[in-house]
Amino acid sequence: MIPARAGSKGIPGKNLRQVAGRTLVARAVAAARAAETVDEVVVSTDGDAIAAEAVAAGARVVRRPADLAGDEASSESALLHALETVATPGPEEAEHHGPEVLLFLQATSPFIDSADLDRAVGRVLEGAADSVLAAAPSHAFLWRVAEDGSAIAVNHDAATRPRRQDRAPEYRETGAFYAVRVAAFREARHRFVGRVELAVVPASTAIDIDEPHDLALASALAPLLEGGGAAAAQPAPRAGERPAPTAAAPDASARSRTSTPRAGEKPAPTAAAPGASARSRTTAAAPTATASAATSPTVTAPAPTAPEPAHTDPHPARTSAAENGAP
């Protein structure tokens, strides 16, 4: 379930703002639909535009009543309302028993990995946990300000400053997603029930969009986190495999691709562009190469390089820790 109300103070129309060409709502729906353990994706909203976007992305829409869409309404109230709507069997659904696990996603987290969703749901389904939340590791030294303005250490002894590698990591709740057993959630009416575990996610993806600068940061990071461009399109060579040949830059001139003449040697003639007139070939500079069938870029084979070591997951602890306000 993805609660996505129309009202937003920090960023007007926040849930429909885009990151890398996709709205936040559409990104959340896509992440949920890509998870193998998810049977149905539901968006709870009071906005017509959000509802249309959710349907276009492949989600079912539950209309949220006005009393559950205000600034003071909690996420839990919207989730409970949506659960009652989708879990109530109709006359033709006599054998329908409703969902066993509630997976709560927040659209304001644009970089949700569907594999992390499956791991969180799996922990609940197998009985290892009753509630699992996304959390990113942190080694931050936290402080708070007392009433008199002085600073007080929160999670450390101010008289001791250990090295980062000597400190056990703490975990920051990201708000990206929560998996919780439905029966326990309905009884407790909040998301942290029974045995609670963490789904550890990379800190680099743990962005919660609440202010305009958060949106700008997510847009800047998207190409790096999700790939794109010529470099991303080239797969990394396997161990012991020679790298693929690299194409010359498309804007390199014909002269730059030839060797420099020796002293006293006459420079080689510059090739003319196909179709150019005789006069233009004697006076015009060599044209810039373009990506078309008429021209083919020169290929330079780099010297063999030693095989790169296999990359390892910088976050191997992705086993089975946001904001508590209504998104």
Kinemage of the C-alpha trace (Angstrom):
@kinemage 1
@onewidth
@group {chain A} dominant
@subgroup {mainchain}
@vectorlist {calphas} color= white
{ca met a 1} P 0.000 0.000 0.000
{ca ile a 2} L 1.198 3.481 -0.904
{ca pro a 3} L -0.508 6.380 0.923
{ca ala a 4} L -0.240 9.481 -1.280
{ca arg a 5} L -2.418 12.416 -0.343
{ca ala a 6} L -2.786 15.480 -2.524
{ca gly a 7} L -1.933 18.080 0.108
{ca ser a 8} L 1.723 18.900 0.716
{ca lys a 9} L 3.175 21.975 2.376
{ca gly a 10} L 6.931 21.647 1.773
{ca ile a 11} L 6.636 20.777 -1.930
{ca pro a 12} L 3.201 21.440 -3.494
{ca gly a 13} L 2.029 18.422 -5.472
{ca lys a 14} L 4.983 16.461 -4.090
{ca asn a 15} L 3.764 12.972 -4.956
{ca leu a 16} L 3.509 13.927 -8.628
{ca arg a 17} L 6.921 15.553 -8.837
{ca gln a 18} L 9.399 13.734 -11.040
{ca val a 19} L 12.780 12.130 -10.514
{ca ala a 20} L 14.531 11.021 -13.710
{ca gly a 21} L 11.364 11.416 -15.756
{ca arg a 22} L 9.005 9.446 -13.490
{ca thr a 23} L 6.677 10.717 -10.791
{ca leu a 24} L 7.258 9.656 -7.212
{ca val a 25} L 3.964 7.759 -7.198
{ca ala a 26} L 4.820 5.896 -10.396
{ca arg a 27} L 8.264 4.994 -9.045
{ca ala a 28} L 6.793 3.528 -5.854
{ca val a 29} L 4.178 1.543 -7.787
{ca ala a 30} L 6.846 0.187 -10.139
{ca ala a 31} L 9.049 -0.931 -7.231
{ca ala a 32} L 6.137 -2.721 -5.564
{ca arg a 33} L 4.983 -4.403 -8.764
{ca ala a 34} L 8.500 -5.664 -9.432
{ca ala a 35} L 8.578 -7.491 -6.079
{ca glu a 36} L 7.792 -11.192 -6.452
{ca thr a 37} L 6.051 -11.421 -3.072
{ca val a 38} L 3.545 -8.640 -3.810
{ca asp a 39} L 0.129 -9.760 -5.067
{ca glu a 40} L -1.593 -6.389 -5.344
{ca val a 41} L -0.507 -2.743 -5.261
{ca val a 42} L -2.922 -0.212 -3.751
{ca val a 43} L -2.585 3.574 -3.674
{ca ser a 44} L -4.625 5.443 -1.060
{ca thr a 45} L -5.272 9.022 -2.123
{ca asp a 46} L -7.700 11.916 -2.077
{ca gly a 47} L -6.357 13.449 -5.292
{ca asp a 48} L -7.749 12.891 -8.796
{ca ala a 49} L -4.401 13.447 -10.533
{ca ile a 50} L -2.621 11.050 -8.180
{ca ala a 51} L -5.360 8.459 -8.700
{ca ala a 52} L -4.986 8.717 -12.482
{ca glu a 53} L -1.210 8.400 -12.246
{ca ala a 54} L -1.504 5.368 -9.958
{ca val a 55} L -3.903 3.590 -12.309
{ca ala a 56} L -1.654 4.347 -15.287
{ca ala a 57} L 1.262 2.815 -13.372
{ca gly a 58} L -0.719 -0.365 -12.701
{ca ala a 59} L -2.067 0.128 -9.175
{ca arg a 60} L -5.521 -0.130 -7.673
{ca val a 61} L -6.834 3.074 -6.094
{ca val a 62} L -8.650 3.461 -2.785
{ca arg a 63} L -10.231 6.871 -2.317
{ca arg a 64} L -9.232 8.316 1.037
{ca pro a 65} L -11.952 10.270 2.866
{ca ala a 66} L -11.288 13.911 3.722
{ca asp a 67} L -11.012 13.272 7.470
{ca leu a 68} L -8.051 10.925 6.793
{ca ala a 69} L -6.301 13.242 4.334
{ca gly a 70} L -5.486 16.240 6.521
{ca asp a 71} L -2.137 17.314 7.934
{ca glu a 72} L -2.910 15.688 11.276
{ca ala a 73} L -3.938 12.303 9.880
{ca ser a 74} L -1.513 9.443 10.490
{ca ser a 75} L -0.261 6.953 7.959
{ca glu a 76} L -1.736 4.180 10.086
{ca ser a 77} L -5.251 5.611 9.740
{ca ala a 78} L -4.974 5.627 5.941
{ca leu a 79} L -3.548 2.103 5.911
{ca leu a 80} L -6.284 0.708 8.160
{ca his a 81} L -8.949 2.343 5.987
{ca ala a 82} L -7.423 0.928 2.803
{ca leu a 83} L -7.102 -2.511 4.380
{ca glu a 84} L -10.777 -2.541 5.285
{ca thr a 85} L -11.633 -1.550 1.723
{ca val a 86} L -9.546 -4.140 -0.110
{ca ala a 87} L -9.839 -6.970 2.421
{ca thr a 88} L -13.641 -7.017 2.671
{ca pro a 89} L -14.857 -9.901 0.475
{ca gly a 90} L -17.749 -9.346 -1.896
{ca pro a 91} L -20.528 -11.845 -2.730
{ca glu a 92} L -18.342 -13.447 -5.397
{ca glu a 93} L -15.315 -13.695 -3.056
{ca ala a 94} L -16.614 -16.019 -0.373
{ca glu a 95} L -13.240 -17.757 -0.089
{ca his a 96} L -11.290 -14.496 0.046
{ca his a 97} L -9.334 -14.212 3.299
{ca gly a 98} L -7.532 -10.929 2.776
{ca pro a 99} L -3.815 -10.194 2.788
{ca glu a 100} L -1.440 -11.810 5.281
{ca val a 101} L 1.300 -9.184 5.094
{ca leu a 102} L 0.979 -5.443 4.656
{ca leu a 103} L 3.866 -3.832 2.770
{ca phe a 104} L 3.728 -0.080 3.341
{ca leu a 105} L 5.769 2.041 0.898
{ca gln a 106} L 6.252 5.797 0.943
{ca ala a 107} L 6.388 7.484 -2.449
{ca thr a 108} L 8.750 10.090 -1.019
{ca ser a 109} L 11.538 7.481 -1.089
{ca pro a 110} L 12.398 7.304 -4.815
{ca phe a 111} L 15.067 4.588 -4.734
{ca ile a 112} L 13.282 1.521 -3.363
{ca asp a 113} L 14.803 -1.801 -4.439
{ca ser a 114} L 12.214 -4.533 -5.075
{ca ala a 115} L 14.710 -7.152 -3.855
{ca asp a 116} L 14.754 -5.423 -0.464
{ca leu a 117} L 10.947 -5.565 -0.420
{ca asp a 118} L 10.981 -9.297 -1.076
{ca arg a 119} L 13.490 -9.894 1.714
{ca ala a 120} L 11.397 -7.902 4.192
{ca val a 121} L 8.157 -9.667 3.284
{ca gly a 122} L 9.931 -13.015 3.396
{ca arg a 123} L 11.041 -12.440 6.992
{ca val a 124} L 7.425 -11.886 8.018
{ca leu a 125} L 6.000 -14.762 5.965
{ca glu a 126} L 8.485 -17.248 7.382
{ca gly a 127} L 7.704 -16.165 10.950
{ca ala a 128} L 11.126 -14.711 11.707
{ca ala a 129} L 9.682 -11.244 12.370
{ca asp a 130} L 6.331 -9.531 12.827
{ca ser a 131} L 7.512 -6.172 11.523
{ca val a 132} L 10.460 -5.208 9.289
{ca leu a 133} L 11.502 -1.648 8.486
{ca ala a 134} L 14.038 -0.152 6.081
{ca ala a 135} L 17.061 1.368 7.793
{ca ala a 136} L 20.446 2.696 6.699
{ca pro a 137} L 23.671 2.274 8.692
{ca ser a 138} L 25.033 5.366 10.429
{ca his a 139} L 28.149 6.200 12.414
{ca ala a 140} L 27.063 9.753 13.182
{ca phe a 141} L 27.747 11.384 16.534
{ca leu a 142} L 24.390 12.862 17.550
{ca trp a 143} L 23.788 15.867 19.787
{ca arg a 144} L 20.758 17.694 21.107
{ca val a 145} L 20.363 21.197 22.488
{ca ala a 146} L 19.231 21.608 26.091
{ca glu a 147} L 16.855 24.336 27.258
{ca asp a 148} L 19.789 26.510 28.294
{ca gly a 149} L 21.315 26.242 24.818
{ca ser a 150} L 24.131 23.869 25.749
{ca ala a 151} L 24.902 20.792 23.646
{ca ile a 152} L 24.380 17.308 25.066
{ca ala a 153} L 25.824 14.139 23.534
{ca val a 154} L 23.062 11.690 22.647
{ca asn a 155} L 24.505 8.414 21.357
{ca his a 156} L 28.099 8.658 22.587
{ca asp a 157} L 30.350 9.695 25.438
{ca ala a 158} L 31.626 13.169 24.597
{ca ala a 159} L 34.841 12.497 26.554
{ca thr a 160} L 35.714 9.582 24.267
{ca arg a 161} L 36.054 9.816 20.495
{ca pro a 162} L 36.568 6.291 19.064
{ca arg a 163} L 37.513 5.684 15.447
{ca arg a 164} L 34.726 4.950 12.989
{ca gln a 165} L 35.903 1.372 12.507
{ca asp a 166} L 35.844 0.823 16.254
{ca arg a 167} L 32.189 1.811 16.605
{ca ala a 168} L 29.338 -0.586 15.966
{ca pro a 169} L 26.961 0.967 13.419
{ca glu a 170} L 23.613 2.369 14.437
{ca tyr a 171} L 20.711 2.429 12.008
{ca arg a 172} L 18.564 5.300 10.782
{ca glu a 173} L 14.957 4.599 9.843
{ca thr a 174} L 14.585 5.673 6.203
{ca gly a 175} L 10.784 5.563 5.843
{ca ala a 176} L 11.067 3.808 2.476
{ca phe a 177} L 9.071 0.714 3.421
{ca tyr a 178} L 7.666 -1.386 6.252
{ca ala a 179} L 6.434 -4.984 6.176
{ca val a 180} L 4.067 -5.994 8.972
{ca arg a 181} L 1.789 -8.903 9.715
{ca val a 182} L -1.758 -7.743 8.989
{ca ala a 183} L -3.436 -9.398 11.978
{ca ala a 184} L -0.945 -7.872 14.421
{ca phe a 185} L -1.159 -4.472 12.711
{ca arg a 186} L -4.933 -4.391 12.981
{ca glu a 187} L -4.786 -5.305 16.649
{ca ala a 188} L -2.030 -2.866 17.643
{ca arg a 189} L -3.031 -0.165 15.087
{ca his a 190} L 0.609 0.789 14.518
{ca arg a 191} L 3.410 -0.569 12.318
{ca phe a 192} L 5.926 -1.706 14.961
{ca val a 193} L 4.486 -4.881 16.460
{ca gly a 194} L 5.895 -8.045 18.004
{ca arg a 195} L 9.438 -8.871 16.947
{ca val a 196} L 10.854 -5.987 14.899
{ca glu a 197} L 13.762 -6.435 12.485
{ca leu a 198} L 15.683 -4.193 10.111
{ca ala a 199} L 16.009 -4.412 6.343
{ca val a 200} L 19.388 -2.734 5.940
{ca val a 201} L 19.594 -0.581 2.798
{ca pro a 202} L 22.493 1.492 1.428
{ca ala a 203} L 22.805 4.960 2.919
{ca ser a 204} L 23.291 6.338 -0.604
{ca thr a 205} L 19.714 5.444 -1.543
{ca ala a 206} L 18.119 6.480 1.763
{ca ile a 207} L 16.639 9.781 0.582
{ca asp a 208} L 13.298 11.001 1.898
{ca ile a 209} L 11.909 13.859 -0.172
{ca asp a 210} L 10.428 16.481 2.111
{ca glu a 211} L 12.018 19.745 0.936
{ca pro a 212} L 12.914 21.109 -2.536
{ca his a 213} L 16.610 20.412 -1.988
{ca asp a 214} L 15.789 16.732 -1.365
{ca leu a 215} L 14.129 16.579 -4.774
{ca ala a 216} L 17.129 18.236 -6.422
{ca leu a 217} L 19.492 15.787 -4.714
{ca ala a 218} L 17.442 12.761 -5.816
{ca ser a 219} L 17.361 14.027 -9.404
{ca ala a 220} L 21.143 14.462 -9.391
{ca leu a 221} L 21.749 10.996 -7.914
{ca ala a 222} L 19.315 9.088 -10.137
{ca pro a 223} L 21.693 8.691 -13.115
{ca leu a 224} L 24.411 7.395 -10.785
{ca leu a 225} L 22.205 5.003 -8.825
{ca glu a 226} L 20.085 3.734 -11.693
{ca gly a 227} L 22.599 3.823 -14.560
{ca gly a 228} L 22.244 5.436 -17.949
{ca gly a 229} L 24.603 6.852 -20.534
{ca ala a 230} L 27.293 5.239 -22.654
{ca ala a 231} L 29.438 4.160 -19.724
{ca ala a 232} L 26.563 2.344 -18.021
{ca ala a 233} L 25.630 0.591 -21.256
{ca gln a 234} L 29.025 -1.172 -21.458
{ca pro a 235} L 29.143 -4.275 -19.225
{ca ala a 236} L 32.209 -4.713 -17.042
{ca pro a 237} L 34.641 -7.367 -18.371
{ca arg a 238} L 34.709 -10.700 -16.573
{ca ala a 239} L 37.801 -11.829 -14.718
{ca gly a 240} L 40.500 -12.690 -17.264
{ca glu a 241} L 38.550 -11.182 -20.167
{ca arg a 242} L 40.037 -8.519 -22.422
{ca pro a 243} L 38.081 -5.239 -22.368
{ca ala a 244} L 35.940 -4.436 -25.400
{ca pro a 245} L 37.462 -1.941 -27.872
{ca thr a 246} L 36.680 1.677 -27.180
{ca ala a 247} L 35.200 3.858 -29.930
{ca ala a 248} L 36.863 7.180 -30.656
{ca ala a 249} L 35.071 10.320 -29.501
{ca pro a 250} L 32.418 11.190 -32.122
{ca asp a 251} L 33.563 14.816 -32.323
{ca ala a 252} L 37.226 14.034 -33.007
{ca ser a 253} L 38.393 15.407 -36.365
{ca ala a 254} L 40.136 13.330 -39.023
{ca arg a 255} L 43.391 15.124 -38.280
{ca ser a 256} L 43.272 14.214 -34.568
{ca arg a 257} L 43.029 10.543 -35.505
{ca thr a 258} L 46.237 10.632 -37.607
{ca ser a 259} L 49.833 10.764 -36.461
{ca thr a 260} L 51.733 14.066 -36.340
{ca pro a 261} L 54.041 14.462 -39.410
{ca arg a 262} L 57.788 14.233 -38.788
{ca ala a 263} L 60.081 17.227 -39.379
{ca gly a 264} L 60.362 17.940 -43.129
{ca glu a 265} L 57.539 15.569 -43.942
{ca lys a 266} L 54.523 16.813 -45.859
{ca pro a 267} L 51.273 16.365 -43.902
{ca ala a 268} L 48.876 13.731 -45.200
{ca pro a 269} L 45.833 15.122 -47.049
{ca thr a 270} L 42.635 15.444 -45.046
{ca ala a 271} L 39.729 13.236 -46.121
{ca ala a 272} L 36.746 15.173 -47.401
{ca ala a 273} L 33.239 14.633 -46.214
{ca pro a 274} L 31.160 12.360 -48.485
{ca gly a 275} L 29.097 14.380 -50.958
{ca ala a 276} L 31.071 17.608 -50.534
{ca ser a 277} L 31.848 19.606 -53.681
{ca ala a 278} L 35.387 19.783 -55.148
{ca arg a 279} L 35.730 23.380 -54.121
{ca ser a 280} L 34.576 22.793 -50.550
{ca arg a 281} L 37.025 19.911 -50.216
{ca thr a 282} L 39.982 22.185 -50.881
{ca thr a 283} L 39.051 25.001 -48.551
{ca ala a 284} L 36.835 23.705 -45.722
{ca ala a 285} L 38.180 22.115 -42.551
{ca ala a 286} L 37.460 18.445 -41.977
{ca pro a 287} L 33.882 18.103 -40.728
{ca thr a 288} L 33.004 16.720 -37.318
{ca ala a 289} L 32.198 13.009 -37.383
{ca thr a 290} L 28.549 12.126 -36.757
{ca ala a 291} L 26.827 8.875 -35.772
{ca ser a 292} L 25.272 7.850 -39.094
{ca ala a 293} L 25.477 5.076 -41.651
{ca ala a 294} L 27.654 7.249 -43.916
{ca thr a 295} L 30.518 7.512 -41.427
{ca ser a 296} L 32.052 4.945 -39.134
{ca pro a 297} L 34.072 6.003 -36.066
{ca thr a 298} L 37.670 4.923 -35.796
{ca val a 299} L 38.167 2.207 -33.205
{ca thr a 300} L 41.241 2.158 -31.031
{ca ala a 301} L 42.143 -1.019 -29.169
{ca pro a 302} L 43.491 -0.260 -25.687
{ca ala a 303} L 46.382 -2.213 -24.321
{ca pro a 304} L 45.341 -5.319 -22.390
{ca thr a 305} L 44.719 -4.617 -18.773
{ca ala a 306} L 44.898 -6.899 -15.816
{ca pro a 307} L 41.526 -8.398 -14.907
{ca glu a 308} L 39.684 -6.404 -12.334
{ca pro a 309} L 38.787 -8.143 -9.091
{ca ala a 310} L 35.164 -9.121 -8.774
{ca his a 311} L 33.085 -6.394 -7.206
{ca thr a 312} L 31.609 -7.115 -3.839
{ca asp a 313} L 28.419 -5.784 -2.391
{ca pro a 314} L 29.360 -2.804 -0.209
{ca his a 315} L 26.299 -3.553 1.868
{ca pro a 316} L 26.390 -7.320 2.507
{ca ala a 317} L 24.190 -6.920 5.566
{ca arg a 318} L 21.001 -6.641 3.526
{ca thr a 319} L 19.098 -9.087 5.666
{ca ser a 320} L 15.987 -8.715 7.120
{ca ala a 321} P 15.319 0.432 10.160
{ca ala a 322} P 11.292 7.715 8.143
{ca glu a 323} L 9.061 9.806 8.911
{ca asn a 324} L 6.007 8.892 11.000
{ca gly a 325} L 3.794 11.591 9.540
{ca ala a 326} L 1.230 10.835 6.859
{ca pro a 327} L 2.806 10.973 3.378
